[in-house]
Amino acid sequence: QVRLVESGGGLVQAGGSLRLSCAASGLTGNYALGWFRQAPGKEREFVAQISASDGATLYAHSVKGRFTISRDNAKSTVWLQMNSLKPEDTAIYYCAAATSIWSYGQGTQVIVST
């Protein structure tokens, strides 16, 4: 059973930075890992993903250039470095594994104040 545990969320002022971490367990193969987020009153949206094989990354347009996703396959860990945060980045951030469908963790809250 896939288990994804996020940490690192919190309250930060606009322009600040946060680093989210996700520890993955129960993965029986090499899967792409990613981050999604859900803002209040909105649907969950894709943020970033990173492949297991070559580390290729993909970002949502809204975060490209500000967020960086990285992973350590040996530690089954993925990070999301978030810089130049904006109030519109406020959301619950979910770690995800690309198994047959995306599997999600419980999420970590990020609040960006003005």
Secondary structure, 3 states (H helix, E strand, C coil): CCEEEEECCEEEECCCCEEEEEEEECCCCCCCEEEEEECCCCCCEEEEEECCCCCCEEECCCCECCEEEEEECCCCEEEEEECCCCHHHCEEEEEEEECCCEEECCCEEEEEEC
